[in-house]
Protein backbone atom coordinates (compact mmCIF):
# COMPACT_ATOMS: atom_id res chain seq x y z
CA UNK A 1 0.00 0.00 0.00
CA UNK A 2 1.35 3.42 -0.97
CA UNK A 3 1.78 6.23 1.51
CA UNK A 4 -1.19 8.10 0.07
CA UNK A 5 -3.34 4.98 0.28
CA UNK A 6 -2.32 4.54 3.92
CA UNK A 7 -3.24 8.17 4.61
CA UNK A 8 -6.63 7.71 2.98
CA UNK A 9 -7.31 4.47 4.85
CA UNK A 10 -6.50 6.17 8.16
CA UNK A 11 -8.89 9.03 7.34
CA UNK A 12 -11.72 6.75 6.25
CA UNK A 13 -11.43 4.30 9.15
CA UNK A 14 -11.20 6.91 11.91
CA UNK A 15 -15.00 6.72 12.13
CA UNK A 16 -17.58 4.50 10.43
CA UNK A 17 -19.40 7.35 8.65
CA UNK A 18 -18.10 10.13 6.41
CA UNK A 19 -20.59 13.02 6.42
CA UNK A 20 -21.30 14.23 2.89
CA UNK A 21 -22.10 17.94 3.08
CA UNK A 22 -23.50 20.43 0.60
CA UNK A 23 -22.80 23.77 2.29
CA UNK A 24 -24.75 26.74 0.96
CA UNK A 25 -23.21 29.35 3.28
CA UNK A 26 -19.57 29.19 4.38
CA UNK A 27 -20.48 30.91 7.65
CA UNK A 28 -22.11 27.68 8.77
CA UNK A 29 -19.05 25.57 7.86
CA UNK A 30 -17.09 25.91 11.11
CA UNK A 31 -19.95 25.33 13.59
CA UNK A 32 -21.19 22.46 11.42
CA UNK A 33 -17.77 20.78 11.32
CA UNK A 34 -17.27 21.33 15.05
CA UNK A 35 -20.64 19.69 15.74
CA UNK A 36 -19.70 16.66 13.64
CA UNK A 37 -16.26 16.30 15.23
CA UNK A 38 -17.82 16.63 18.68
CA UNK A 39 -20.01 13.67 17.78
CA UNK A 40 -17.02 11.60 16.71
CA UNK A 41 -17.05 12.05 12.92
CA UNK A 42 -13.72 13.48 11.81
CA UNK A 43 -13.59 12.87 8.05
CA UNK A 44 -15.82 15.53 6.51
CA UNK A 45 -16.57 15.60 2.79
CA UNK A 46 -17.62 19.00 1.43
CA UNK A 47 -19.11 18.59 -2.01
CA UNK A 48 -18.05 21.05 -4.67
CA UNK A 49 -21.62 21.72 -5.72
CA UNK A 50 -21.96 25.24 -4.35
CA UNK A 51 -20.04 28.51 -4.76
CA UNK A 52 -19.17 28.40 -1.05
CA UNK A 53 -17.56 24.94 -1.12
CA UNK A 54 -13.92 25.99 -1.43
CA UNK A 55 -14.21 28.70 1.22
CA UNK A 56 -15.98 26.22 3.50
CA UNK A 57 -13.07 23.81 3.13
CA UNK A 58 -10.56 26.59 3.87
CA UNK A 59 -12.24 27.67 7.08
CA UNK A 60 -12.79 24.13 8.32
CA UNK A 61 -9.16 23.21 7.61
CA UNK A 62 -7.96 26.32 9.43
CA UNK A 63 -10.29 26.44 12.40
CA UNK A 64 -11.65 23.00 13.33
CA UNK A 65 -9.27 20.89 15.37
CA UNK A 66 -9.54 17.19 14.63
CA UNK A 67 -11.38 17.59 11.32
CA UNK A 68 -10.03 16.00 8.16
CA UNK A 69 -11.78 17.96 5.47
CA UNK A 70 -12.19 16.44 2.05
CA UNK A 71 -13.51 17.65 -1.29
CA UNK A 72 -16.39 15.75 -2.87
CA UNK A 73 -17.92 15.74 -6.35
CA UNK A 74 -14.57 16.67 -7.86
CA UNK A 75 -14.97 16.36 -11.64
CA UNK A 76 -11.79 17.78 -13.16
CA UNK A 77 -8.07 18.23 -12.65
CA UNK A 78 -8.68 21.94 -12.10
CA UNK A 79 -11.09 21.24 -9.25
CA UNK A 80 -8.61 18.75 -7.79
CA UNK A 81 -5.95 21.48 -7.66
CA UNK A 82 -8.43 23.96 -6.18
CA UNK A 83 -9.39 21.47 -3.46
CA UNK A 84 -5.74 20.85 -2.60
CA UNK A 85 -5.09 24.59 -2.27
CA UNK A 86 -8.20 24.95 -0.09
CA UNK A 87 -6.77 22.49 2.44
CA UNK A 88 -8.50 19.26 1.45
CA UNK A 89 -6.86 16.16 2.94
CA UNK A 90 -8.63 13.81 0.54
CA UNK A 91 -10.50 14.13 -2.75
CA UNK A 92 -13.62 12.20 -3.77
CA UNK A 93 -15.21 11.85 -7.18
CA UNK A 94 -18.36 10.08 -8.39
CA UNK A 95 -16.24 8.42 -11.07
CA UNK A 96 -12.81 8.56 -12.64
CA UNK A 97 -11.36 10.02 -15.82
CA UNK A 98 -7.81 9.94 -17.20
CA UNK A 99 -7.49 13.60 -16.21
CA UNK A 100 -8.49 12.95 -12.62
CA UNK A 101 -6.19 9.93 -12.35
CA UNK A 102 -3.29 12.04 -13.63
CA UNK A 103 -4.14 14.86 -11.20
CA UNK A 104 -4.22 12.35 -8.35
CA UNK A 105 -0.81 11.00 -9.28
CA UNK A 106 0.65 14.52 -9.31
CA UNK A 107 -0.91 15.58 -6.00
CA UNK A 108 0.06 14.74 -2.41
CA UNK A 109 -3.66 14.58 -1.59
CA UNK A 110 -5.09 11.02 -1.81
CA UNK A 111 -7.93 10.22 -4.18
CA UNK A 112 -11.10 8.18 -3.58
CA UNK A 113 -12.55 7.57 -7.06
CA UNK A 114 -16.07 6.33 -7.58
CA UNK A 115 -17.15 3.09 -9.26
CA UNK A 116 -20.44 1.34 -9.88
CA UNK A 117 -19.29 -1.90 -11.56
CA UNK A 118 -16.72 -4.65 -11.17
CA UNK A 119 -15.06 -3.58 -14.42
CA UNK A 120 -14.58 -0.02 -13.20
CA UNK A 121 -13.14 -1.31 -9.93
CA UNK A 122 -10.73 -3.59 -11.79
CA UNK A 123 -9.57 -0.77 -14.05
CA UNK A 124 -8.82 1.52 -11.12
CA UNK A 125 -7.13 -1.27 -9.16
CA UNK A 126 -4.86 -1.72 -12.17
CA UNK A 127 -3.99 1.95 -11.83
CA UNK A 128 -3.07 1.39 -8.18
CA UNK A 129 -6.28 2.54 -6.47
CA UNK A 130 -7.40 -0.08 -3.94
CA UNK A 131 -9.77 2.15 -1.95
CA UNK A 132 -12.83 3.12 -3.95
CA UNK A 133 -16.14 4.89 -3.51
CA UNK A 134 -19.09 2.64 -4.43
CA UNK A 135 -21.52 5.11 -5.98
CA UNK A 136 -24.48 5.38 -6.22
CA UNK A 137 -24.54 2.59 -3.66
CA UNK A 138 -28.23 1.82 -3.28
CA UNK A 139 -29.29 2.22 -6.95
CA UNK A 140 -26.13 0.37 -8.09
CA UNK A 141 -26.99 -2.83 -6.25
CA UNK A 142 -26.65 -2.09 -2.57
CA UNK A 143 -25.36 -4.42 0.10
CA UNK A 144 -25.92 -7.60 -1.93
CA UNK A 145 -23.89 -6.37 -4.90
CA UNK A 146 -21.03 -5.08 -2.77
CA UNK A 147 -20.93 -8.33 -0.78
CA UNK A 148 -20.69 -10.27 -4.04
CA UNK A 149 -17.73 -8.16 -5.18
CA UNK A 150 -15.67 -9.29 -2.17
CA UNK A 151 -15.00 -12.73 -3.64
CA UNK A 152 -13.56 -11.75 -7.05
CA UNK A 153 -12.03 -8.48 -5.77
CA UNK A 154 -10.75 -9.30 -2.26
CA UNK A 155 -7.99 -6.66 -2.24
CA UNK A 156 -10.31 -3.68 -2.80
CA UNK A 157 -11.92 -1.70 0.01
CA UNK A 158 -15.01 0.41 -0.53
CA UNK A 159 -16.70 3.46 0.92
CA UNK A 160 -20.28 3.10 -0.33
CA UNK A 161 -22.16 6.37 -0.75
CA UNK A 162 -25.48 7.30 -2.28
CA UNK A 163 -28.92 6.64 -0.85
CA UNK A 164 -27.53 5.31 2.43
CA UNK A 165 -29.29 6.17 5.66
CA UNK A 166 -29.04 4.94 9.24
CA UNK A 167 -31.42 2.08 8.42
CA UNK A 168 -28.97 0.37 6.03
CA UNK A 169 -25.59 1.79 7.07
CA UNK A 170 -24.94 -0.99 9.59
CA UNK A 171 -25.51 -3.67 6.92
CA UNK A 172 -22.86 -2.08 4.71
CA UNK A 173 -20.42 -1.68 7.59
CA UNK A 174 -20.77 -5.37 8.43
CA UNK A 175 -19.22 -6.29 5.06
CA UNK A 176 -15.55 -7.25 5.10
CA UNK A 177 -14.76 -5.07 2.07
CA UNK A 178 -16.31 -1.88 3.47
CA UNK A 179 -14.05 0.56 5.36
CA UNK A 180 -16.71 3.23 6.02
CA UNK A 181 -19.88 4.64 4.49
CA UNK A 182 -20.71 8.11 3.23
CA UNK A 183 -23.99 9.76 4.08
CA UNK A 184 -25.78 13.06 4.37
CA UNK A 185 -28.30 12.00 7.01
CA UNK A 186 -26.05 13.17 9.86
CA UNK A 187 -26.38 16.78 8.71
CA UNK A 188 -29.82 17.43 7.20
CA UNK A 189 -30.05 20.68 5.25
CA UNK A 190 -32.98 21.95 7.33
CA UNK A 191 -30.99 21.34 10.53
CA UNK A 192 -27.97 23.18 9.13
CA UNK A 193 -30.18 26.09 8.06
CA UNK A 194 -31.69 26.23 11.55
CA UNK A 195 -28.23 26.22 13.14
CA UNK A 196 -29.22 23.30 15.37
CA UNK A 197 -25.67 22.13 16.01
CA UNK A 198 -26.63 20.13 19.09
CA UNK A 199 -28.96 18.02 16.95
CA UNK A 200 -26.17 17.39 14.44
CA UNK A 201 -23.81 16.34 17.23
CA UNK A 202 -26.45 13.88 18.45
CA UNK A 203 -26.87 12.43 14.95
CA UNK A 204 -23.10 12.24 14.54
CA UNK A 205 -22.67 10.48 17.87
CA UNK A 206 -25.21 7.82 16.87
CA UNK A 207 -23.48 7.37 13.51
CA UNK A 208 -20.08 7.05 15.18
CA UNK A 209 -21.38 4.04 17.10
CA UNK A 210 -22.27 2.08 13.96
CA UNK A 211 -20.11 -0.85 13.00
CA UNK A 212 -18.47 -0.93 16.43
CA UNK A 213 -17.50 -4.57 16.13
CA UNK A 214 -15.09 -3.75 13.29
CA UNK A 215 -13.32 -0.93 15.12
N, C-alpha and C positions, 0 to 999 in steps of 0.2 A: 504494500500500500504506500502510495506517495505521501509526501508531507502534507500536501494540500488535501488529499483524501482523508488523512488522519485528522486534520483540523476540522474538516466538514463533519466527520463522524462524531467528533467530540461535541460540536455545536448541536447536532441533531439529536444526540442521545442524552444531553444534559437534562431534558424533560421529555415526557412522552408526546407532547402536543406543541406544534409550532403555530402560533397565532398568525393568521393571514389577514392583514389589515389593509383596508382602503381608506386612507386618511384624507378627508376633504379640507381640513383646516390644520395647518402645521402648529397652531397654538395648542391644539389638543394632543399633540404627539408626545410630549414629555410626561404629562400626567397619565396618559394612557399607558405608555411603556412602563412607568413606575408602578402602576396598578397591576400590570401583568407580571412584572418581576416579583412584586410583593407576594403574588399568588404562586410563585414557583416556576413561571414560564419565562425562560431567559432568551431563547432564540425567537426573534420577532421579525416576521417577513412583512415589509411595507411594499405593497404592489405599486408599480409605476403606472398607475391608471389615472392619476390626478395631477394637476399642476403643482400641488404642494408636496408630492412624494419625496423629491430629492431634499428639500428643506427639512422635511420631517425626519428623514434619515440622519441628516447632519446634526440636528438638535438632539436626537436620541443618542447618537454616538458620542456626543460631547457632554451630555448632561445626566445620563441614566446609568448609574453604576450597576454592573452585573448584566446589562443587556447586551446581546449579540445581535445587532441589527443586520437584516439582510434585505436585498432588493428582489422583489418578485415581479412576474410578468415582464421580464427583460427580453426584448425581441430583436435587438441588434447589437453589433459591436460598439456602436456609439453609446447606447444606453448602458452597456456593461462598463465602459470607461467612466461614464457619469456616476454610476453607482459606486464604483471604487473610490472616486474622488469625494463622494459624499460620506464616506466612512463605512460603507457596507462591508461586513465580514464574510458574507456569502451571497451568491447570486443564484436566482431561481428562474427557470423559464418553463413555459408550458410545453415546449418542444426543443428541438435542436436543429441548427443550420450550420453549414460549414463556416460561416462567418462567426457565429457564436462560439463554436469549438475552437477556432483560431484565437479569438479574443480571450477565451478561458486559458488557453495555453500560455498566452503572453502576459497574463495577470497573476499577481500573487493571491488574488481572492478566489477561493474555490467555487466550483460551479455544480449546481444540482439541476441537470437537464431533465425535461419531462419526456415520458414515453407512455404509449397506450397499448403497445403490442410487443410480443416476444421478439419480432424482427428488429424493431427499433431498439429494444434493450440490448440485443446482441450486437448491433452496429455500434452503439455507444460503448459497450464493454470492450469492443475491439479497439476503440480509440482511447481506452484506459479509464473510462468512467464506470466505477463499480457501485456508486451510490446514485440512485435515480429517483426522480419524482414520478409516481404513477398517477397520471392525470388524463382525463377526468375520472377519478377512481370509481365512483358509483356507476355512472353511465358506461364506463369501459369494461365492466365485468365484476367489479366489487371484490369482496373477500374471496369468493370461490375462484375467480380468475387469478388473483394474486397468489393464492395458496397453490394453485396448479403450476404456476411459474417456478416455484421453489425447486421442483424436481429437475427440470432441464437446465435451470439457471441458478445453481446453488451458491455461486460466488457473488451474486448481486443483491444489494440491500435496497429497499424502497422506502420512500416517504410518500404514501398515498395521500392525495389531496383532491378535493372536488366532490361536493355533495355529502361530505362526512359530517355527522353530528355526534353528540354524546351517546346516542342510542346505538351506533355501530362502531364507534372508535375503538372500544375495547376488543371487538372481534378482530379488527385489523391488527391491533397491537399484540394480540396473542400469536400471530403468525411469526414463524422463525425468520422470515426474510423481510420483516418490517422493523425499521429502526425508530420511527416516530410517525405521527400523522400530522397533516396540516389541516387547519380548520378555522373558520371565521366565527363559529358560535360563541367563542369565549369573549368576543368583543362586538356585540350587535351594534349596528349603526345607530339605532335609536338610543341605546345606552350611552354611546360615545357622545352623541349630540346633546344628551341631557347632562353630561358631565358626571354620571353616576359611577365614579371610580371605585367605590366600595363594592358595588355590584360586580364590576369586572374582576376585581380581586377575588371575590367569592367564586365566580365562574372559573377563573384561572386555577384557584386552589383545588377545585373539584377535578379539573382536567389534569392537573399535575399528579393526581393520585391514580390515574388510569394506568393500566399495564404495570402495576407495582411489582408483580412477580418476576418481571424481566429486568428489574433495575436494582 
